[in-house]
Amino acid sequence: MESKSLSKAILKTLSYADIFDYPLTEKEIWQYLVEEKTTQSQVSKSLKSLLNKGKVFKFFFFFLPGREKIAKKREKRAKLAFKKLKRAKLAARVLAIIPSVRLVGLTGALAMSNSKKEDDIDFLVVTSRDFLWTTRFLATTLLTILGLKRGRTAKKVAGKICLNMFIDETNLAFEDRNLFIAHEISQLKPLFERRETYREFLSYNKWVQEFLPNYPLLKTTIKPKLPPKPIFLAVVLEKLLKKAQLAYMYSHITTEKISDKILKFHPQDISFEVLSKYEKKVKSLKTS
């Protein structure tokens, strides 16, 4: 007998992906299934029932009724993503030169090979303890010199690197917890890491499974060791670079999140918009 709760969870999952014009494979539906712990075989059975009822459709991927075009759109964007991924990997190799870079993670649409031609490339960077501002300064300088970084006021940003988040290694657990953030974390692609930082990052954010209970987070839990404090000269440099960067940023600060443990820069914070659209779609769902 078909589970109504599972059917609704599948439709909710497709509804969320639909916001991004992103149809899903059967495995992806299971992995990103919203708030419903189950097996892939159960998802497969429920999908067959939903297909028979005309609640979902399939053309290589699964999608909601009337959304046939997004199947071809996903294939097209996947091809466009190839060149951008090469640039992202190049930029990650450049950032790996900086000793205080612990992790370079690809986030946003490109992490799912779903970016548009005009999109930039979003990076999350984890830094060594108390080297947040130093790392940002070095990362920004290197990528700017090489012409890889997105400028603050640039209009043409296609393929440019957006360093939109820096996190100190002692502050890996996300405070904001919702479906949007859960997706961002689960979809992050590590491009470079030192000392299993990616696994440590996931260990601190196991709450993701409250929203995506089937997502296969790495099973091994890392027991983090508090890293040693930097030497005096490094502390002085960090303070000087923080002061200099804040002075430059001061007149431009809007919704950014700025502290000694996290720097969050988003030209546009779309989380509220996405979650609002999602709630509207969920309210309109009919599973019977």
N, C-alpha and C positions, 0 to 999 in steps of 0.2 A: 504493500500500500504506500502510495506517495506521501511523503511528509510535507505538510503545508509550510512548516517553519523552514525546512530546507529549500523548498521552492521559492519562498519569499527571500531567503538569504541569497540565492542565486540571482534573482531579479535585482536585489539591492546591489549586489556586486557588479552586475552588468550596468546598472544605472550609474554607479560611481565611475566606472571606466568610460561610460558613454560621454561624460562631461568633457573628457579629453579626446573624444573621437577615437577611442581605442578598443576595438573588439578583442575578445579573449579566447585563448585556447581552453580546452577542457581542463588541462593541468593548471593553467593560470587561474581559472575560476575557483578551483579547489584551494590553491595556495592563498588567494586573496579573498576567500569567502568571508563575508562580514559576519562576525560574532556567532558563528555556527561551527562547532567542532564536529568533524565527520571524516569519512574516508573518501578517497577519489572514486571508488566504485559506486558509492551511494550518490555522489554528485553526477556520475555518468547516468545512472538510472533516472534520476530526477530530471536531468537535461532532456532525455528521450521523451519523457512525459510532457515537458514544457514545449518541446518541438512539435509534438503531435497536437497539442492544444493551440499552437500558433502564438504562444507567449514569448518565445524566442525563435530566432532564425539562425541558419548557419550557411556560410559561404567561406570555407577554409577556417573561419573563426566564428564564434558565437556573438550575437548582438541582439538588440531589442528590435521589435517590429518597426519597419519604416526607416531603418538605419543601414541599409545594404551598402551604401556608398563608403562607409567607414572601413570596410574590409579592404578595399583597394587603397584607401588612404593610408592604412597601416603599412601595407607593402611599399608604397611610394616613399613614406617617411623613413622606413627602415633602410632603403637604398640611399637616401639623402644623409642618413646618420653615419654612414661608413666613413666619409671624409672627416666629419667632425670628431668621430671617435679617434682617428689617427692624430688629429691635432690635440685632443684632450690627453692622449697618452704621451705625446711629446711634451706638453706643458707639465705633466706629472713628473716626467724624467728631469725636467729643469728644476722643479721644486724639490726633488729628492736630493739635490746638491746641498740644500740647507740642512745642517745637522739637527736643528730643532723641529723639523717636520716629522711627525710621527705617523700621520695618515693623510693621504689625499684621496678623497672620495668624490666620485661623479654623482651628482644628484639631478633632480628635475627631469624634464622630458627626455633628454638624451640618454639618461640612464636606462630608459625603456625603449631606446631607439625610436622615439616618437616625436622628435623635435621638428619644427617647421624650418624651412630654408633660412628664414630671417632670424632664427633664435640664436641666443648666445649659449655658452657652455657653463653650467653652474658647478662650482667646487665647494666642498666642505673640507677644511684643513684642521687636523688635530695637531696641537703643538706640545712641545715639552713643557714641563712645569715652570711657570713664571717667565715664559718666553713668548707670550702671546703677541705683544706689540713689536718685539724684535722680529719675530717670524713674519708678521704681516708686512713690515717695512721691507724686509729682504725679498719676500715673495712678490710684492707689488713692484719693486724696483726691477727685479730680474725679468718678469713677464712684460713690463712696460718697455724695457730696453729691446727686447726681442719682438716687440710689436704684437704680442699675443693677448695682452690684457684689454678688457673692455674699459673704455674711458667713461668717467662719471656722466658727462654730458653728450656722449657719442650717440648719434642717431642710427648709424649703421653698425650693428653689433653682431651680425651673423658670424658665427665661428670664433668669436672673441671669448676669452676666459673671464668669467665673473666670479671673483673671490668673495662669495657672499656670506661665508660663515667661517669663523675661526673659533676653535674650542680648546681650552687648556685641558691637558690630559687628566687633571684632577677634577674635571667637571663634565664627565661624559654623559651623565643621565639627563635626559631632556625634561624640563619642567612642564612645558606645554604638551598635553597628551590628548590627542583626538585622532579621528580616522585619517585626516590629512597628514598629520605628522607621522603616524604609524606607517602609512604608505611611503612617505619620503625616506624613512629609515630602512624599511624592508627593501626598497628599490635601489638604495645606494650601492654603487659599484666601486670597490676599492681599486685604485689604480697604482697606489704605492703605499707600503706600510713598513714600519719597523717594530720588531718585538711583539708581534701578534696584536697590534693595536685595534685592528678591525674586530677581532674576536672579543677583545675587552670592551669595545664600544657596544657590541650587541649584548654582552652580558649585563651591562648597565641599563639596557633598554628592553629588557624582556617583557615589559608592560605592553609592547607592541602586540603580543598575542592575546591581549584582552580584546582587541579590535579585529585581529587577524589570527585566530587560534590555530589555523592549519599551516601558517607560514613556517617553513622549516628553519628556524634559527639554529645556529651551530650548537650542538649538544654540550660540548665541553665548556665548562664554566672556568673562566680565568679568575684567579684570586689576585687582584691587583696589589702591588707593593707600592707604597708611597715613595715616589722618586725623591732623591736628595735635592735640597735647595741649591740653586745656582751660586757660584762664587760671587764675591762682593762686586767686582768690576762688571759682571754680567747684570747684576741687579741695578747698578747705576745706569748702565746702557739702556736697560729696559725702561727705566723711569724717564730717561731723556727722550727716548723714541716715542714713548706714550705721550709725553707733553707736546712734542713737536707735531705728532699726527692729530692729536685732539685740537690743537690750535688751527690746523689746516681744515679739519672737519667742522669746526664749531658753527660756521655760518651755513653749513649744508645739512646739518642734522635734522631729521624729520621723525620717522618712525623706527630708526635704527635702535638696536639693543646693544649697549656699550658698557662693558665692565672689564675687570682684570681677568675674568675667566671665560668670557664669551663675547665675540663681536659678530653681530648679525646684521648684514646689509642686504636688503632686498629692494630693488627698484620699485617692485610692486608686490605687496604681500597678498597673494590670491587665496589664502586659506579660508578666510571668512566667506568670500564669494563662492568658492568651491563647495564648502559645507552647506551653504544656504541653498545652492542649486540641488545638492544631493537630497536635502530634507524635503524639498518640493517634489522631487522625483519619487521619493519613497512614499510620500503621502498619496500620490496618484496611482500607486501600484495596485493591480488587481490580480490576485493569484488563483481565484476560483474559476 
